[in-house]
Amino acid sequence: MGRTFGSVDEARAAIGEEVGPGESLVVDQERINLFADATGDHQWIHVDPERAKDGPYGTTIAHGYLTLSLLPVLGAGLLDFAFGGARINYGVNKVRFPSPVPVGSTLSATATLLDVTENPSGAVATIKYVVTAQGAAKPACVAESLVVIAP
C-alpha cells in the first residue's frame, strides 16, 4: 500500500505520485471530547450533541485541528523514508478544511510527495495529505506537511 524510499534520489523520483488511501479511522464523540479537553476548545458544535442536533450539521463535528492532528495515524505506512535518522515535524505550508467531519465519520488519507530538498539539518520532505470522510463530496482536510529527515 505504501511507498518506501531508500534515498533522497528515490524520493525525488516519486514526486507527484499519490499513495493511498491508508488505514481508516472512525472519529467518535469520545475522541472529540478528549481533544476539546486537551485544547480548551469546548464550542458546542463539537461537544454538545443535544444542541448540535439543531445546528447546521445536525450533529457534532470534529475540530478542524483534531482532523489535522490525525495525520500521523492516517498517514502511517503511506510514505516511509528508509534513510537518515529521526523524523521531525517541521511545520505546514498550507492547511485547509474544505468540509466538516461529523461525529461517526470514517476518515482515511492519501499522501503525495511534493518536494524533497537537502540542507545541513537533513532532507526536508514536503508531503500533501488529503483526508477524506467516507461518502463526503469534498475532503475534510488538505495539508502540506514538512518533515525533516535528520542525517
C-alpha positions as CSV (number, residue, x, y, z in Angstrom):
1,M,0.0,0.0,0.0
2,G,2.7,2.5,0.9
3,R,6.0,3.6,-0.7
4,T,9.4,3.1,0.8
5,F,12.3,5.3,-0.3
6,G,15.9,4.2,0.3
7,S,17.5,7.5,-0.7
8,V,16.8,11.2,-1.4
9,D,17.1,10.4,-5.1
10,E,14.4,7.6,-4.9
11,A,12.1,10.0,-3.1
12,R,12.7,12.7,-5.7
13,A,11.8,10.3,-8.4
14,A,8.4,9.7,-6.8
15,I,7.5,13.4,-6.6
16,G,3.9,13.8,-7.7
17,E,2.7,10.2,-7.1
18,E,-0.3,9.8,-4.9
19,V,-0.2,6.9,-2.4
20,G,-3.1,5.5,-0.5
21,P,-5.6,5.7,0.9
22,G,-4.2,4.3,4.1
23,E,-5.9,2.7,7.0
24,S,-9.2,4.2,8.1
25,L,-10.2,5.6,11.5
26,V,-13.7,6.4,12.9
27,V,-13.9,9.8,14.7
28,D,-16.2,9.2,17.7
29,Q,-17.5,11.6,20.3
30,E,-15.1,10.5,22.9
31,R,-12.1,11.4,20.7
32,I,-13.7,14.8,20.0
33,N,-14.3,15.4,23.8
34,L,-10.8,14.4,24.6
35,F,-9.4,16.8,22.0
36,A,-11.7,19.6,23.4
37,D,-10.3,18.9,26.9
38,A,-6.7,18.9,25.6
39,T,-7.1,22.2,23.8
40,G,-9.7,24.0,25.8
41,D,-12.0,24.4,22.8
42,H,-15.4,23.3,24.1
43,Q,-17.5,25.0,21.5
44,W,-21.0,23.4,21.5
45,I,-20.7,22.4,17.8
46,H,-18.1,19.9,19.0
47,V,-19.1,18.8,22.4
48,D,-22.9,19.2,22.9
49,P,-24.8,16.5,20.9
50,E,-28.2,17.8,22.0
51,R,-27.6,21.4,21.0
52,A,-25.8,20.3,17.8
53,K,-28.9,18.4,16.7
54,D,-30.4,21.8,15.9
55,G,-27.1,23.2,14.4
56,P,-26.0,23.4,10.8
57,Y,-24.9,19.8,10.6
58,G,-27.5,18.0,12.7
59,T,-24.8,16.5,14.9
60,T,-21.5,17.4,16.5
61,I,-18.4,17.8,14.2
62,A,-14.7,17.2,14.9
63,H,-12.5,20.2,15.4
64,G,-10.5,21.0,12.2
65,Y,-7.3,20.8,14.2
66,L,-8.3,17.4,15.5
67,T,-8.6,16.3,11.9
68,L,-5.1,17.8,11.2
69,S,-3.7,16.1,14.4
70,L,-4.7,12.7,13.0
71,L,-2.2,13.0,10.1
72,P,0.4,10.8,11.8
73,V,-2.1,7.9,12.3
74,L,-3.9,8.4,9.0
75,G,-0.6,8.8,7.1
76,A,1.2,5.9,8.8
77,G,2.6,3.5,6.3
78,L,1.9,5.7,3.3
79,L,5.4,7.1,2.9
80,D,8.5,5.5,4.5
81,F,11.9,7.2,4.3
82,A,14.3,4.4,4.9
83,F,17.3,6.6,5.0
84,G,18.7,9.1,7.5
85,G,17.8,9.2,11.2
86,A,15.0,10.8,13.2
87,R,11.9,12.2,11.6
88,I,11.0,15.7,12.9
89,N,7.8,17.6,12.2
90,Y,8.9,20.9,10.8
91,G,5.6,22.6,10.2
92,V,3.0,23.1,7.5
93,N,2.9,25.3,4.4
94,K,-0.8,25.3,4.0
95,V,-3.9,23.8,5.7
96,R,-7.5,23.9,4.6
97,F,-10.7,22.2,6.0
98,P,-13.0,22.1,2.9
99,S,-15.7,20.1,4.7
100,P,-16.8,19.2,8.2
101,V,-16.2,15.9,9.9
102,P,-19.5,14.8,11.5
103,V,-19.2,12.5,14.6
104,G,-19.0,8.9,13.5
105,S,-17.2,9.7,10.2
106,T,-14.7,7.2,8.8
107,L,-11.6,9.0,7.7
108,S,-8.7,8.0,5.5
109,A,-5.8,9.8,3.8
110,T,-3.7,9.9,0.7
111,A,-0.2,11.3,0.6
112,T,1.6,12.9,-2.3
113,L,5.3,13.8,-2.1
114,L,5.6,17.3,-3.4
115,D,9.3,18.1,-2.9
116,V,12.5,16.9,-1.3
117,T,15.3,19.3,-0.5
118,E,18.5,18.9,1.4
119,N,20.1,21.3,3.9
120,P,22.5,20.9,6.9
121,S,19.6,19.6,9.0
122,G,19.0,16.8,6.6
123,A,16.4,16.2,3.9
124,V,13.1,18.1,4.1
125,A,10.1,16.4,2.6
126,T,7.0,18.3,1.7
127,I,4.0,16.0,1.7
128,K,0.5,16.8,0.7
129,Y,-2.1,14.9,2.7
130,V,-5.7,14.7,1.7
131,V,-8.0,13.5,4.4
132,T,-11.5,12.3,3.3
133,A,-14.5,11.3,5.2
134,Q,-16.2,8.3,3.7
135,G,-19.1,9.4,1.5
136,A,-18.2,13.2,1.6
137,A,-18.2,15.2,-1.6
138,K,-15.1,17.3,-0.5
139,P,-12.0,16.5,1.5
140,A,-12.1,17.1,5.3
141,C,-8.5,18.4,5.3
142,V,-5.8,19.2,2.8
143,A,-2.4,19.9,4.3
144,E,1.1,20.4,3.1
145,S,3.3,19.0,5.9
146,L,7.1,19.4,6.2
147,V,9.2,16.7,7.7
148,V,12.9,16.8,8.4
149,I,14.7,13.6,7.9
150,A,17.7,14.0,10.1
151,P,21.1,12.6,9.0
